[in-house]
Amino acid sequence: MADYPAYMVERAGNLLLDILEDEFRVPYSRFYDGEEELHDWLLGKICKTEEERNLYEYRSVESIIDCAVYQLKEAGIVGTQELNEMLSDGHNDYAIYLTPKGLPLLERRDEIRYFDVYL
């Protein structure tokens, strides 16, 4: 079984693309600040069943966003830029933005393919 099935990565990708559709650029810290409130909000957005919520409640649900960013970046839909600000885990925050290729795909999301992630 995948650590993060493609359908979960797709949900995270769609959440990210929804935000980018309005803002065009968002820091990763929007999804990860080390606080329980944001973690719970993200669980509610990505996990649609109680079983999924229980499975990812104690895992890093924020990592699913990372997986979506990686896959969207590999597809040329988003880009990233490291920021000077630090995340709560000591790593640099990074900005996520739509690329020229990504903008038209906002209307054709069914063409975006996501893949299972095995850690």
Disulfide bonds with the S-S distance in Angstrom:
none
